[in-house]
Amino acid sequence: MYSKDFYEDLYRVLRKNGLLFHYTGTPYSKRKGNSFQDNTMKRLVSVGFTKQQAKPETLGLSVIKR
């Protein structure tokens, strides 16, 4: 589910200026800090989403398709 191919499909079907909230949870946070969310954000940005922000209170990420 967290693959670049999956994010490319999300980008393709989301309309322009569409907002995507991606629940990630906090796996590995005790061992690796926020690297899981950081790497997920990098993949989202690599397929074309505009980086917005991590949403720690909801355990997810918010990005926009421009």
mmCIF file as Biopython writes it, N, C-alpha, C and O atoms, coordinates in Angstrom:
data_model
#
loop_
_atom_site.group_PDB
_atom_site.id
_atom_site.type_symbol
_atom_site.label_atom_id
_atom_site.label_alt_id
_atom_site.label_comp_id
_atom_site.label_asym_id
_atom_site.label_entity_id
_atom_site.label_seq_id
_atom_site.pdbx_PDB_ins_code
_atom_site.Cartn_x
_atom_site.Cartn_y
_atom_site.Cartn_z
_atom_site.occupancy
_atom_site.B_iso_or_equiv
_atom_site.auth_seq_id
_atom_site.auth_asym_id
_atom_site.pdbx_PDB_model_num
ATOM 1   N N  . MET A ? 1  ? 0.808  -1.192 0.000   1.0 0.0 1  A 1 
ATOM 2   C CA . MET A ? 1  ? 0.000  0.000  0.000   1.0 0.0 1  A 1 
ATOM 3   C C  . MET A ? 1  ? 0.857  1.265  0.000   1.0 0.0 1  A 1 
ATOM 4   O O  . MET A ? 1  ? 0.402  2.295  -0.497  1.0 0.0 1  A 1 
ATOM 5   N N  . TYR A ? 2  ? 2.035  1.231  0.518   1.0 0.0 2  A 1 
ATOM 6   C CA . TYR A ? 2  ? 2.862  2.425  0.598   1.0 0.0 2  A 1 
ATOM 7   C C  . TYR A ? 2  ? 3.878  2.509  -0.544  1.0 0.0 2  A 1 
ATOM 8   O O  . TYR A ? 2  ? 4.932  3.129  -0.396  1.0 0.0 2  A 1 
ATOM 9   N N  . SER A ? 3  ? 3.567  1.899  -1.659  1.0 0.0 3  A 1 
ATOM 10  C CA . SER A ? 3  ? 4.501  1.873  -2.774  1.0 0.0 3  A 1 
ATOM 11  C C  . SER A ? 3  ? 4.352  3.114  -3.655  1.0 0.0 3  A 1 
ATOM 12  O O  . SER A ? 3  ? 3.316  3.778  -3.642  1.0 0.0 3  A 1 
ATOM 13  N N  . LYS A ? 4  ? 5.392  3.409  -4.409  1.0 0.0 4  A 1 
ATOM 14  C CA . LYS A ? 4  ? 5.359  4.526  -5.345  1.0 0.0 4  A 1 
ATOM 15  C C  . LYS A ? 4  ? 4.272  4.310  -6.396  1.0 0.0 4  A 1 
ATOM 16  O O  . LYS A ? 4  ? 3.608  5.266  -6.797  1.0 0.0 4  A 1 
ATOM 17  N N  . ASP A ? 5  ? 4.082  3.076  -6.845  1.0 0.0 5  A 1 
ATOM 18  C CA . ASP A ? 5  ? 3.028  2.779  -7.830  1.0 0.0 5  A 1 
ATOM 19  C C  . ASP A ? 5  ? 1.645  3.142  -7.286  1.0 0.0 5  A 1 
ATOM 20  O O  . ASP A ? 5  ? 0.819  3.701  -8.007  1.0 0.0 5  A 1 
ATOM 21  N N  . PHE A ? 6  ? 1.399  2.831  -6.040  1.0 0.0 6  A 1 
ATOM 22  C CA . PHE A ? 6  ? 0.116  3.164  -5.408  1.0 0.0 6  A 1 
ATOM 23  C C  . PHE A ? 6  ? -0.092 4.672  -5.368  1.0 0.0 6  A 1 
ATOM 24  O O  . PHE A ? 6  ? -1.180 5.162  -5.671  1.0 0.0 6  A 1 
ATOM 25  N N  . TYR A ? 7  ? 0.952  5.407  -4.995  1.0 0.0 7  A 1 
ATOM 26  C CA . TYR A ? 7  ? 0.849  6.866  -4.932  1.0 0.0 7  A 1 
ATOM 27  C C  . TYR A ? 7  ? 0.678  7.480  -6.319  1.0 0.0 7  A 1 
ATOM 28  O O  . TYR A ? 7  ? -0.006 8.494  -6.461  1.0 0.0 7  A 1 
ATOM 29  N N  . GLU A ? 8  ? 1.284  6.886  -7.337  1.0 0.0 8  A 1 
ATOM 30  C CA . GLU A ? 8  ? 1.077  7.368  -8.707  1.0 0.0 8  A 1 
ATOM 31  C C  . GLU A ? 8  ? -0.385 7.219  -9.115  1.0 0.0 8  A 1 
ATOM 32  O O  . GLU A ? 8  ? -0.939 8.103  -9.769  1.0 0.0 8  A 1 
ATOM 33  N N  . ASP A ? 9  ? -1.010 6.107  -8.734  1.0 0.0 9  A 1 
ATOM 34  C CA . ASP A ? 9  ? -2.431 5.910  -9.035  1.0 0.0 9  A 1 
ATOM 35  C C  . ASP A ? 9  ? -3.299 6.927  -8.294  1.0 0.0 9  A 1 
ATOM 36  O O  . ASP A ? 9  ? -4.248 7.464  -8.866  1.0 0.0 9  A 1 
ATOM 37  N N  . LEU A ? 10 ? -2.982 7.192  -7.035  1.0 0.0 10 A 1 
ATOM 38  C CA . LEU A ? 10 ? -3.726 8.198  -6.284  1.0 0.0 10 A 1 
ATOM 39  C C  . LEU A ? 10 ? -3.607 9.561  -6.954  1.0 0.0 10 A 1 
ATOM 40  O O  . LEU A ? 10 ? -4.593 10.287 -7.085  1.0 0.0 10 A 1 
ATOM 41  N N  . TYR A ? 11 ? -2.408 9.898  -7.371  1.0 0.0 11 A 1 
ATOM 42  C CA . TYR A ? 11 ? -2.184 11.189 -8.035  1.0 0.0 11 A 1 
ATOM 43  C C  . TYR A ? 11 ? -2.986 11.262 -9.334  1.0 0.0 11 A 1 
ATOM 44  O O  . TYR A ? 11 ? -3.571 12.299 -9.645  1.0 0.0 11 A 1 
ATOM 45  N N  . ARG A ? 12 ? -3.014 10.191 -10.074 1.0 0.0 12 A 1 
ATOM 46  C CA . ARG A ? 12 ? -3.703 10.154 -11.369 1.0 0.0 12 A 1 
ATOM 47  C C  . ARG A ? 12 ? -5.205 10.384 -11.208 1.0 0.0 12 A 1 
ATOM 48  O O  . ARG A ? 12 ? -5.802 11.090 -12.021 1.0 0.0 12 A 1 
ATOM 49  N N  . VAL A ? 13 ? -5.825 9.809  -10.188 1.0 0.0 13 A 1 
ATOM 50  C CA . VAL A ? 13 ? -7.284 9.896  -10.065 1.0 0.0 13 A 1 
ATOM 51  C C  . VAL A ? 13 ? -7.768 11.109 -9.271  1.0 0.0 13 A 1 
ATOM 52  O O  . VAL A ? 13 ? -8.946 11.459 -9.335  1.0 0.0 13 A 1 
ATOM 53  N N  . LEU A ? 14 ? -6.881 11.743 -8.533  1.0 0.0 14 A 1 
ATOM 54  C CA . LEU A ? 14 ? -7.280 12.909 -7.753  1.0 0.0 14 A 1 
ATOM 55  C C  . LEU A ? 14 ? -7.348 14.134 -8.657  1.0 0.0 14 A 1 
ATOM 56  O O  . LEU A ? 14 ? -6.463 14.344 -9.487  1.0 0.0 14 A 1 
ATOM 57  N N  . ARG A ? 15 ? -8.385 14.937 -8.502  1.0 0.0 15 A 1 
ATOM 58  C CA . ARG A ? 15 ? -8.513 16.121 -9.351  1.0 0.0 15 A 1 
ATOM 59  C C  . ARG A ? 15 ? -7.510 17.199 -8.933  1.0 0.0 15 A 1 
ATOM 60  O O  . ARG A ? 15 ? -6.985 17.178 -7.820  1.0 0.0 15 A 1 
ATOM 61  N N  . LYS A ? 16 ? -7.255 18.138 -9.844  1.0 0.0 16 A 1 
ATOM 62  C CA . LYS A ? 16 ? -6.324 19.230 -9.601  1.0 0.0 16 A 1 
ATOM 63  C C  . LYS A ? 16 ? -6.749 19.994 -8.351  1.0 0.0 16 A 1 
ATOM 64  O O  . LYS A ? 16 ? -7.935 20.241 -8.133  1.0 0.0 16 A 1 
ATOM 65  N N  . ASN A ? 17 ? -5.778 20.360 -7.547  1.0 0.0 17 A 1 
ATOM 66  C CA . ASN A ? 17 ? -5.967 21.032 -6.256  1.0 0.0 17 A 1 
ATOM 67  C C  . ASN A ? 17 ? -6.668 20.148 -5.224  1.0 0.0 17 A 1 
ATOM 68  O O  . ASN A ? 17 ? -7.127 20.632 -4.189  1.0 0.0 17 A 1 
ATOM 69  N N  . GLY A ? 18 ? -6.746 18.852 -5.516  1.0 0.0 18 A 1 
ATOM 70  C CA . GLY A ? 18 ? -7.341 17.921 -4.563  1.0 0.0 18 A 1 
ATOM 71  C C  . GLY A ? 18 ? -6.422 17.706 -3.372  1.0 0.0 18 A 1 
ATOM 72  O O  . GLY A ? 18 ? -5.199 17.679 -3.514  1.0 0.0 18 A 1 
ATOM 73  N N  . LEU A ? 19 ? -7.011 17.556 -2.213  1.0 0.0 19 A 1 
ATOM 74  C CA . LEU A ? 19 ? -6.279 17.332 -0.972  1.0 0.0 19 A 1 
ATOM 75  C C  . LEU A ? 19 ? -6.332 15.852 -0.624  1.0 0.0 19 A 1 
ATOM 76  O O  . LEU A ? 19 ? -7.390 15.225 -0.680  1.0 0.0 19 A 1 
ATOM 77  N N  . LEU A ? 20 ? -5.200 15.315 -0.269  1.0 0.0 20 A 1 
ATOM 78  C CA . LEU A ? 20 ? -5.125 13.921 0.158   1.0 0.0 20 A 1 
ATOM 79  C C  . LEU A ? 20 ? -4.630 13.874 1.596   1.0 0.0 20 A 1 
ATOM 80  O O  . LEU A ? 20 ? -3.571 14.414 1.912   1.0 0.0 20 A 1 
ATOM 81  N N  . PHE A ? 21 ? -5.396 13.230 2.460   1.0 0.0 21 A 1 
ATOM 82  C CA . PHE A ? 21 ? -4.925 12.931 3.801   1.0 0.0 21 A 1 
ATOM 83  C C  . PHE A ? 21 ? -4.590 11.461 3.820   1.0 0.0 21 A 1 
ATOM 84  O O  . PHE A ? 21 ? -5.410 10.621 3.451   1.0 0.0 21 A 1 
ATOM 85  N N  . HIS A ? 22 ? -3.386 11.152 4.251   1.0 0.0 22 A 1 
ATOM 86  C CA . HIS A ? 22 ? -2.904 9.779  4.263   1.0 0.0 22 A 1 
ATOM 87  C C  . HIS A ? 22 ? -2.589 9.378  5.706   1.0 0.0 22 A 1 
ATOM 88  O O  . HIS A ? 22 ? -1.615 9.848  6.294   1.0 0.0 22 A 1 
ATOM 89  N N  . TYR A ? 23 ? -3.422 8.509  6.262   1.0 0.0 23 A 1 
ATOM 90  C CA . TYR A ? 23 ? -3.154 7.989  7.599   1.0 0.0 23 A 1 
ATOM 91  C C  . TYR A ? 23 ? -1.965 7.042  7.512   1.0 0.0 23 A 1 
ATOM 92  O O  . TYR A ? 23 ? -1.954 6.119  6.698   1.0 0.0 23 A 1 
ATOM 93  N N  . THR A ? 24 ? -0.977 7.274  8.345   1.0 0.0 24 A 1 
ATOM 94  C CA . THR A ? 24 ? 0.195  6.397  8.356   1.0 0.0 24 A 1 
ATOM 95  C C  . THR A ? 24 ? 0.389  5.702  9.690   1.0 0.0 24 A 1 
ATOM 96  O O  . THR A ? 24 ? 1.057  4.670  9.756   1.0 0.0 24 A 1 
ATOM 97  N N  . GLY A ? 25 ? -0.173 6.237  10.736  1.0 0.0 25 A 1 
ATOM 98  C CA . GLY A ? 25 ? 0.136  5.707  12.056  1.0 0.0 25 A 1 
ATOM 99  C C  . GLY A ? 25 ? 1.562  6.084  12.418  1.0 0.0 25 A 1 
ATOM 100 O O  . GLY A ? 25 ? 2.142  6.991  11.819  1.0 0.0 25 A 1 
ATOM 101 N N  . THR A ? 26 ? 2.117  5.404  13.377  1.0 0.0 26 A 1 
ATOM 102 C CA . THR A ? 26 ? 3.497  5.691  13.791  1.0 0.0 26 A 1 
ATOM 103 C C  . THR A ? 26 ? 4.309  4.405  13.964  1.0 0.0 26 A 1 
ATOM 104 O O  . THR A ? 26 ? 4.883  4.176  15.029  1.0 0.0 26 A 1 
ATOM 105 N N  . PRO A ? 27 ? 4.362  3.575  12.940  1.0 0.0 27 A 1 
ATOM 106 C CA . PRO A ? 27 ? 5.162  2.355  13.083  1.0 0.0 27 A 1 
ATOM 107 C C  . PRO A ? 27 ? 6.641  2.692  13.229  1.0 0.0 27 A 1 
ATOM 108 O O  . PRO A ? 27 ? 7.129  3.652  12.633  1.0 0.0 27 A 1 
ATOM 109 N N  . TYR A ? 28 ? 7.316  1.933  13.987  1.0 0.0 28 A 1 
ATOM 110 C CA . TYR A ? 28 ? 8.762  2.049  14.195  1.0 0.0 28 A 1 
ATOM 111 C C  . TYR A ? 28 ? 9.182  3.341  14.899  1.0 0.0 28 A 1 
ATOM 112 O O  . TYR A ? 28 ? 10.380 3.606  14.989  1.0 0.0 28 A 1 
ATOM 113 N N  . SER A ? 29 ? 8.259  4.147  15.397  1.0 0.0 29 A 1 
ATOM 114 C CA . SER A ? 29 ? 8.621  5.456  15.949  1.0 0.0 29 A 1 
ATOM 115 C C  . SER A ? 29 ? 9.556  5.357  17.148  1.0 0.0 29 A 1 
ATOM 116 O O  . SER A ? 29 ? 10.380 6.247  17.361  1.0 0.0 29 A 1 
ATOM 117 N N  . LYS A ? 30 ? 9.444  4.313  17.917  1.0 0.0 30 A 1 
ATOM 118 C CA . LYS A ? 30 ? 10.321 4.189  19.081  1.0 0.0 30 A 1 
ATOM 119 C C  . LYS A ? 30 ? 11.755 3.860  18.677  1.0 0.0 30 A 1 
ATOM 120 O O  . LYS A ? 30 ? 12.708 4.261  19.346  1.0 0.0 30 A 1 
ATOM 121 N N  . ARG A ? 31 ? 11.895 3.125  17.575  1.0 0.0 31 A 1 
ATOM 122 C CA . ARG A ? 31 ? 13.240 2.740  17.127  1.0 0.0 31 A 1 
ATOM 123 C C  . ARG A ? 31 ? 13.849 3.737  16.159  1.0 0.0 31 A 1 
ATOM 124 O O  . ARG A ? 31 ? 15.049 4.005  16.219  1.0 0.0 31 A 1 
ATOM 125 N N  . LYS A ? 32 ? 13.030 4.294  15.261  1.0 0.0 32 A 1 
ATOM 126 C CA . LYS A ? 32 ? 13.581 5.083  14.158  1.0 0.0 32 A 1 
ATOM 127 C C  . LYS A ? 32 ? 13.092 6.526  14.102  1.0 0.0 32 A 1 
ATOM 128 O O  . LYS A ? 32 ? 13.414 7.230  13.145  1.0 0.0 32 A 1 
ATOM 129 N N  . GLY A ? 33 ? 12.345 6.986  15.064  1.0 0.0 33 A 1 
ATOM 130 C CA . GLY A ? 33 ? 11.819 8.352  15.025  1.0 0.0 33 A 1 
ATOM 131 C C  . GLY A ? 33 ? 10.744 8.479  13.962  1.0 0.0 33 A 1 
ATOM 132 O O  . GLY A ? 33 ? 9.921  7.578  13.803  1.0 0.0 33 A 1 
ATOM 133 N N  . ASN A ? 34 ? 10.741 9.582  13.234  1.0 0.0 34 A 1 
ATOM 134 C CA . ASN A ? 34 ? 9.717  9.842  12.223  1.0 0.0 34 A 1 
ATOM 135 C C  . ASN A ? 34 ? 10.137 9.421  10.825  1.0 0.0 34 A 1 
ATOM 136 O O  . ASN A ? 34 ? 9.532  9.878  9.855   1.0 0.0 34 A 1 
ATOM 137 N N  . SER A ? 35 ? 11.128 8.585  10.681  1.0 0.0 35 A 1 
ATOM 138 C CA . SER A ? 35 ? 11.630 8.232  9.352   1.0 0.0 35 A 1 
ATOM 139 C C  . SER A ? 35 ? 10.558 7.572  8.483   1.0 0.0 35 A 1 
ATOM 140 O O  . SER A ? 35 ? 10.592 7.727  7.262   1.0 0.0 35 A 1 
ATOM 141 N N  . PHE A ? 36 ? 9.622  6.851  9.062   1.0 0.0 36 A 1 
ATOM 142 C CA . PHE A ? 36 ? 8.561  6.215  8.270   1.0 0.0 36 A 1 
ATOM 143 C C  . PHE A ? 36 ? 7.709  7.282  7.596   1.0 0.0 36 A 1 
ATOM 144 O O  . PHE A ? 36 ? 7.467  7.214  6.391   1.0 0.0 36 A 1 
ATOM 145 N N  . GLN A ? 37 ? 7.254  8.262  8.362   1.0 0.0 37 A 1 
ATOM 146 C CA . GLN A ? 37 ? 6.465  9.343  7.778   1.0 0.0 37 A 1 
ATOM 147 C C  . GLN A ? 37 ? 7.304  10.181 6.822   1.0 0.0 37 A 1 
ATOM 148 O O  . GLN A ? 37 ? 6.805  10.596 5.776   1.0 0.0 37 A 1 
ATOM 149 N N  . ASP A ? 38 ? 8.554  10.436 7.153   1.0 0.0 38 A 1 
ATOM 150 C CA . ASP A ? 38 ? 9.434  11.202 6.266   1.0 0.0 38 A 1 
ATOM 151 C C  . ASP A ? 38 ? 9.592  10.506 4.920   1.0 0.0 38 A 1 
ATOM 152 O O  . ASP A ? 38 ? 9.500  11.148 3.873   1.0 0.0 38 A 1 
ATOM 153 N N  . ASN A ? 39 ? 9.825  9.214  4.943   1.0 0.0 39 A 1 
ATOM 154 C CA . ASN A ? 39 ? 9.993  8.457  3.693   1.0 0.0 39 A 1 
ATOM 155 C C  . ASN A ? 39 ? 8.687  8.382  2.896   1.0 0.0 39 A 1 
ATOM 156 O O  . ASN A ? 39 ? 8.706  8.408  1.665   1.0 0.0 39 A 1 
ATOM 157 N N  . THR A ? 40 ? 7.564  8.290  3.596   1.0 0.0 40 A 1 
ATOM 158 C CA . THR A ? 40 ? 6.269  8.291  2.919   1.0 0.0 40 A 1 
ATOM 159 C C  . THR A ? 40 ? 6.042  9.633  2.233   1.0 0.0 40 A 1 
ATOM 160 O O  . THR A ? 40 ? 5.579  9.677  1.093   1.0 0.0 40 A 1 
ATOM 161 N N  . MET A ? 41 ? 6.365  10.729 2.921   1.0 0.0 41 A 1 
ATOM 162 C CA . MET A ? 41 ? 6.220  12.062 2.321   1.0 0.0 41 A 1 
ATOM 163 C C  . MET A ? 41 ? 7.122  12.198 1.096   1.0 0.0 41 A 1 
ATOM 164 O O  . MET A ? 41 ? 6.706  12.773 0.090   1.0 0.0 41 A 1 
ATOM 165 N N  . LYS A ? 42 ? 8.332  11.687 1.165   1.0 0.0 42 A 1 
ATOM 166 C CA . LYS A ? 42 ? 9.251  11.754 0.015   1.0 0.0 42 A 1 
ATOM 167 C C  . LYS A ? 42 ? 8.653  11.039 -1.202  1.0 0.0 42 A 1 
ATOM 168 O O  . LYS A ? 42 ? 8.749  11.537 -2.323  1.0 0.0 42 A 1 
ATOM 169 N N  . ARG A ? 43 ? 8.040  9.878  -0.983  1.0 0.0 43 A 1 
ATOM 170 C CA . ARG A ? 43 ? 7.428  9.158  -2.100  1.0 0.0 43 A 1 
ATOM 171 C C  . ARG A ? 43 ? 6.242  9.926  -2.671  1.0 0.0 43 A 1 
ATOM 172 O O  . ARG A ? 43 ? 6.072  9.981  -3.889  1.0 0.0 43 A 1 
ATOM 173 N N  . LEU A ? 44 ? 5.419  10.522 -1.808  1.0 0.0 44 A 1 
ATOM 174 C CA . LEU A ? 44 ? 4.280  11.314 -2.276  1.0 0.0 44 A 1 
ATOM 175 C C  . LEU A ? 44 ? 4.754  12.498 -3.122  1.0 0.0 44 A 1 
ATOM 176 O O  . LEU A ? 44 ? 4.186  12.774 -4.179  1.0 0.0 44 A 1 
ATOM 177 N N  . VAL A ? 45 ? 5.776  13.184 -2.665  1.0 0.0 45 A 1 
ATOM 178 C CA . VAL A ? 45 ? 6.319  14.330 -3.397  1.0 0.0 45 A 1 
ATOM 179 C C  . VAL A ? 45 ? 6.961  13.869 -4.709  1.0 0.0 45 A 1 
ATOM 180 O O  . VAL A ? 45 ? 6.885  14.574 -5.716  1.0 0.0 45 A 1 
ATOM 181 N N  . SER A ? 46 ? 7.584  12.704 -4.702  1.0 0.0 46 A 1 
ATOM 182 C CA . SER A ? 46 ? 8.272  12.214 -5.905  1.0 0.0 46 A 1 
ATOM 183 C C  . SER A ? 46 ? 7.314  11.915 -7.058  1.0 0.0 46 A 1 
ATOM 184 O O  . SER A ? 46 ? 7.733  11.900 -8.216  1.0 0.0 46 A 1 
ATOM 185 N N  . VAL A ? 47 ? 6.020  11.673 -6.757  1.0 0.0 47 A 1 
ATOM 186 C CA . VAL A ? 47 ? 5.053  11.403 -7.829  1.0 0.0 47 A 1 
ATOM 187 C C  . VAL A ? 47 ? 4.293  12.659 -8.238  1.0 0.0 47 A 1 
ATOM 188 O O  . VAL A ? 47 ? 3.486  12.614 -9.167  1.0 0.0 47 A 1 
ATOM 189 N N  . GLY A ? 48 ? 4.542  13.791 -7.551  1.0 0.0 48 A 1 
ATOM 190 C CA . GLY A ? 48 ? 3.954  15.048 -7.986  1.0 0.0 48 A 1 
ATOM 191 C C  . GLY A ? 48 ? 3.147  15.812 -6.961  1.0 0.0 48 A 1 
ATOM 192 O O  . GLY A ? 48 ? 2.768  16.957 -7.208  1.0 0.0 48 A 1 
ATOM 193 N N  . PHE A ? 49 ? 2.871  15.205 -5.809  1.0 0.0 49 A 1 
ATOM 194 C CA . PHE A ? 49 ? 2.125  15.931 -4.791  1.0 0.0 49 A 1 
ATOM 195 C C  . PHE A ? 49 ? 2.978  17.052 -4.214  1.0 0.0 49 A 1 
ATOM 196 O O  . PHE A ? 49 ? 4.204  16.950 -4.167  1.0 0.0 49 A 1 
ATOM 197 N N  . THR A ? 50 ? 2.322  18.123 -3.774  1.0 0.0 50 A 1 
ATOM 198 C CA . THR A ? 50 ? 2.999  19.219 -3.102  1.0 0.0 50 A 1 
ATOM 199 C C  . THR A ? 50 ? 3.016  18.914 -1.616  1.0 0.0 50 A 1 
ATOM 200 O O  . THR A ? 50 ? 1.986  18.637 -1.001  1.0 0.0 50 A 1 
ATOM 201 N N  . LYS A ? 51 ? 4.214  18.972 -1.060  1.0 0.0 51 A 1 
ATOM 202 C CA . LYS A ? 51 ? 4.361  18.687 0.363   1.0 0.0 51 A 1 
ATOM 203 C C  . LYS A ? 51 ? 3.591  19.726 1.167   1.0 0.0 51 A 1 
ATOM 204 O O  . LYS A ? 51 ? 3.718  20.926 0.923   1.0 0.0 51 A 1 
ATOM 205 N N  . GLN A ? 52 ? 2.811  19.275 2.102   1.0 0.0 52 A 1 
ATOM 206 C CA . GLN A ? 52 ? 2.074  20.168 2.983   1.0 0.0 52 A 1 
ATOM 207 C C  . GLN A ? 52 ? 2.608  20.028 4.396   1.0 0.0 52 A 1 
ATOM 208 O O  . GLN A ? 52 ? 3.452  20.814 4.827   1.0 0.0 52 A 1 
ATOM 209 N N  . GLN A ? 53 ? 2.131  19.052 5.101   1.0 0.0 53 A 1 
ATOM 210 C CA . GLN A ? 53 ? 2.601  18.908 6.469   1.0 0.0 53 A 1 
ATOM 211 C C  . GLN A ? 53 ? 2.227  17.559 7.063   1.0 0.0 53 A 1 
ATOM 212 O O  . GLN A ? 53 ? 1.278  16.894 6.647   1.0 0.0 53 A 1 
ATOM 213 N N  . ALA A ? 54 ? 3.011  17.201 8.043   1.0 0.0 54 A 1 
ATOM 214 C CA . ALA A ? 54 ? 2.653  16.035 8.845   1.0 0.0 54 A 1 
ATOM 215 C C  . ALA A ? 54 ? 1.569  16.480 9.813   1.0 0.0 54 A 1 
ATOM 216 O O  . ALA A ? 54 ? 1.559  17.626 10.262  1.0 0.0 54 A 1 
ATOM 217 N N  . LYS A ? 55 ? 0.680  15.592 10.123  1.0 0.0 55 A 1 
ATOM 218 C CA . LYS A ? 55 ? -0.409 15.873 11.056  1.0 0.0 55 A 1 
ATOM 219 C C  . LYS A ? 55 ? -0.270 14.936 12.254  1.0 0.0 55 A 1 
ATOM 220 O O  . LYS A ? 55 ? -0.967 13.925 12.342  1.0 0.0 55 A 1 
ATOM 221 N N  . PRO A ? 56 ? 0.630  15.273 13.172  1.0 0.0 56 A 1 
ATOM 222 C CA . PRO A ? 56 ? 0.882  14.351 14.289  1.0 0.0 56 A 1 
ATOM 223 C C  . PRO A ? 56 ? -0.348 14.064 15.139  1.0 0.0 56 A 1 
ATOM 224 O O  . PRO A ? 56 ? -0.473 12.972 15.692  1.0 0.0 56 A 1 
ATOM 225 N N  . GLU A ? 57 ? -1.250 15.023 15.249  1.0 0.0 57 A 1 
ATOM 226 C CA . GLU A ? 57 ? -2.436 14.803 16.083  1.0 0.0 57 A 1 
ATOM 227 C C  . GLU A ? 57 ? -3.386 13.767 15.484  1.0 0.0 57 A 1 
ATOM 228 O O  . GLU A ? 57 ? -4.194 13.176 16.200  1.0 0.0 57 A 1 
ATOM 229 N N  . THR A ? 58 ? -3.287 13.545 14.157  1.0 0.0 58 A 1 
ATOM 230 C CA . THR A ? 58 ? -4.131 12.542 13.503  1.0 0.0 58 A 1 
ATOM 231 C C  . THR A ? 58 ? -3.309 11.394 12.911  1.0 0.0 58 A 1 
ATOM 232 O O  . THR A ? 58 ? -3.847 10.530 12.220  1.0 0.0 58 A 1 
ATOM 233 N N  . LEU A ? 59 ? -2.009 11.393 13.186  1.0 0.0 59 A 1 
ATOM 234 C CA . LEU A ? 59 ? -1.091 10.337 12.757  1.0 0.0 59 A 1 
ATOM 235 C C  . LEU A ? 59 ? -1.060 10.169 11.243  1.0 0.0 59 A 1 
ATOM 236 O O  . LEU A ? 59 ? -1.093 9.045  10.742  1.0 0.0 59 A 1 
ATOM 237 N N  . GLY A ? 60 ? -0.996 11.269 10.519  1.0 0.0 60 A 1 
ATOM 238 C CA . GLY A ? 60 ? -0.984 11.175 9.065   1.0 0.0 60 A 1 
ATOM 239 C C  . GLY A ? 60 ? -0.278 12.327 8.386   1.0 0.0 60 A 1 
ATOM 240 O O  . GLY A ? 60 ? 0.355  13.164 9.030   1.0 0.0 60 A 1 
ATOM 241 N N  . LEU A ? 61 ? -0.401 12.352 7.060   1.0 0.0 61 A 1 
ATOM 242 C CA . LEU A ? 61 ? 0.226  13.356 6.218   1.0 0.0 61 A 1 
ATOM 243 C C  . LEU A ? 61 ? -0.826 13.995 5.331   1.0 0.0 61 A 1 
ATOM 244 O O  . LEU A ? 61 ? -1.800 13.351 4.942   1.0 0.0 61 A 1 
ATOM 245 N N  . SER A ? 62 ? -0.624 15.255 5.016   1.0 0.0 62 A 1 
ATOM 246 C CA . SER A ? 62 ? -1.542 15.983 4.144   1.0 0.0 62 A 1 
ATOM 247 C C  . SER A ? 62 ? -0.755 16.519 2.954   1.0 0.0 62 A 1 
ATOM 248 O O  . SER A ? 62 ? 0.272  17.173 3.131   1.0 0.0 62 A 1 
ATOM 249 N N  . VAL A ? 63 ? -1.236 16.242 1.733   1.0 0.0 63 A 1 
ATOM 250 C CA . VAL A ? 63 ? -0.588 16.717 0.519   1.0 0.0 63 A 1 
ATOM 251 C C  . VAL A ? 63 ? -1.655 17.203 -0.469  1.0 0.0 63 A 1 
ATOM 252 O O  . VAL A ? 63 ? -2.833 16.866 -0.344  1.0 0.0 63 A 1 
ATOM 253 N N  . ILE A ? 64 ? -1.223 17.999 -1.453  1.0 0.0 64 A 1 
ATOM 254 C CA . ILE A ? 64 ? -2.135 18.553 -2.453  1.0 0.0 64 A 1 
ATOM 255 C C  . ILE A ? 64 ? -1.620 18.222 -3.852  1.0 0.0 64 A 1 
ATOM 256 O O  . ILE A ? 64 ? -0.414 18.219 -4.098  1.0 0.0 64 A 1 
ATOM 257 N N  . LYS A ? 65 ? -2.543 17.946 -4.751  1.0 0.0 65 A 1 
ATOM 258 C CA . LYS A ? 65 ? -2.186 17.772 -6.153  1.0 0.0 65 A 1 
ATOM 259 C C  . LYS A ? 65 ? -2.320 19.135 -6.823  1.0 0.0 65 A 1 
ATOM 260 O O  . LYS A ? 65 ? -3.403 19.721 -6.818  1.0 0.0 65 A 1 
ATOM 261 N N  . ARG A ? 66 ? -1.248 19.638 -7.392  1.0 0.0 66 A 1 
ATOM 262 C CA . ARG A ? 66 ? -1.260 20.922 -8.108  1.0 0.0 66 A 1 
ATOM 263 C C  . ARG A ? 66 ? -1.250 20.701 -9.586  1.0 0.0 66 A 1 
ATOM 264 O O  . ARG A ? 66 ? -1.258 21.663 -10.354 1.0 0.0 66 A 1 
#
